[in-house]
Amino acid sequence: MLAVAFLGNFGVFISLLIFFAIYLPLLLLWRGRWLELGLVVSLALALVVVGYYSAFTAILLERGSPGVPFGFARIAHVVTLTLQPTGRIGLLAFGLGLMGLGLIVRKQRLQRLQPLVVAWWLSALLSLASLLWTEQALRWEAFIFPALALCGGIALAALHRWGRTGQALAYGLLALGIVRGAVLWYSWIATYQH
């Protein structure tokens, strides 16, 4: 399954490499089962690199030269477009994701999720940082969606525990997120923006 994820898209492949480069050391720090995961990742990576990406070595080496390393304006522009109401992520999902990330980092009972979620957010940010030297990002938006969903769900669950007002707010935000996602999905499919 991991080999299939590595084959999905070259940008996702790079994002996954960044993720595992962060996640495995974090698992070691949090005393997780890093050795087994490291072996699975190494085997899948070797299989994919030797069996697939090796055919594109010349192309990858030709494109690998970085341009001007000052693309902060590009990053700001992409983030602004992504977080606006019609953007791919939007402020609601991003805000709930940040709230959930804070809860995961703070709460003792959510400690097992910490290495996974912290690595996911950091690798998405590092994937976004590819705009510093290239015009094309590494599909960081698609890469961060599962982390946003997990963290956002934890944030909504925390809101839900705040009595009737919290429950109404949690259900309202969930409904807003579902409607927004459906509208964006339809508009992207109808106008072929995927």
N, C-alpha and C positions, 0 to 999 in steps of 0.2 A: 504494500500500500504506500509506503514511504517512497519507493522508487517511482511510482506513478505520480506522486506529488512533485517529485524532482523533475519529472518530464513535462509537467503541465505548461510551463511558460518559463523562459529564461530569467525573466525578472523575479518570478516567484522562486525559482531555483536559487538565485543569489540571496533573496530574502530568507529562504530556509537555511542556507549556509550561515548567514549572519545570526539567525535565531539559534541554531544549535551551537554556534561558537559562544553565545552568551548563556544559553540554557544549561549546557553540560557543566561548566564551572559553577553556576548557581546551584545546581543539584548537588555538586560536591560540597559546597558551602553549607547547604541545608541538609546534608547527609541523606540524599535520596539514592535511588537505584541508578546511578549514572553509568556504571560499567556496562550493564546490559543494554541500556539505551545507546550508549556510545558505540557498542559493537554493531547494533542494528543499523544505526545511522552510517557508520563506516562502510558496512557491507552494501547498503543501498546506494550510497554515494559512489563507491567504486564501480558497482554494476552500471549505473547510469552514465558516469563519466567515460568509462571504457567502451560501453556498448552504444552510446548515443552521442554525447557531446564531443567525443574525440573526432568525429567526422567533421565538426565545424571549427576545429582548432585554428585554421588559417584565418577564417572570418573573424573569430573572436579576438585573435591577436591584432588584426588590422584595425578593428574598432576600439581596441583597448586603450588607445592613447588619450589621456585626459585633455580637455580643453582648458580654457581659462578657469582657474579654481575659485572664482568669486561669484557664485550664483545665489547669494542670499536673497536677492530680489525675486528670483525664480521660485524659491522655496516659499517666500511670503505670498506671492501671487497664487501658487498652487494651493496652499493651505487656506487662503481666503476664499478661493473658488469652491473648495471642498466643503468648507464649514458653513457657507451661506445656505439659506433655506432651500434653494434648488440644487445645491451641491450633492455629491455622492454620499457624504456622511451626515452633514448638518450639525447644528449646535446641540440639538436634543440628544442624539446618540453619543456625540462626543462628551457632552456634559455628564450624562448618566454613566458613560464609561469611565470618566475621570473620578466620579463619585465612588463607583464600585471599586476602582483601583485603590483609592484611598482606604476604603473599608477592608479590602483584602490585605493591604500592607499593615493596617492597624490591628485587626482582630486576630486574636490567638487561635480561634476555632477555624479560621480560614487560612492558617499558616501553610498548609500543604499546597495551596494554589499559588503561593507567592513566587516561587521560582519560575513557574510556567508563565504567569501573567506579566511579571516584571520583564522576563526575557522577550515575550511577545511584543510588549510596548516598545522596549528599547530597540529591538530589531526592526520594527516598523519605522521608528524615527531614523534609524541609520539607513534604511532603504530610501526614505524621503531625502536624506542627505546626499543621495547620488545626484541630485539636481545641482550640487555645487560644481560638478565638473561635466555634466552632460545635460542635454535638453530633454531627455526622457527619464522619468522616474521609474522605479522598479516595482510598479503596481502595489505601492505601499497601502493604498486604500483597500484593495481586496485582501491584502494580507492582514490588516488590522481588524477587519469586520468580525471574525470570531472572538477576538479579545474584547471588542466593544460589546458584543452580545453577552458574553459571559459576565463582564464587569457591570454592564447595564442591568442585567437580570439580578445581580446581587444588590445593586442600588435600589431597584424597584422592590425587592423583597424587604430591604431595610425600611423603605418608606411605608410599605404595607403594614409593618409592625407598629406604626405610630398611631394607632386608633382609627376611627372612622375617617377622619380627615386625611390621614396618611394613605388609607386604603383607596379613598376616592382619587387622591392625587396619583397614586401608583397606577390604578386602572385607567385614569385619564391619559397619563403619559404613555402607557402601553398602547392604548387605542390610537393616540396621535402618531406614535411611531409606526404602527401597522398601516394606518391610512397613508402616511407620508411615503412609506416604502412602496406601497401598492401604486400610488400615483406616479412616483418616480420610475418604478419598474415599467409601468404601462407606457409612459412617455418615452423612455429609452428604447423600448421594443418598437413602439409605433414610429419613432423617428430614426431608428437604427443607430443609436448612440452607444451601443455596448461594445 
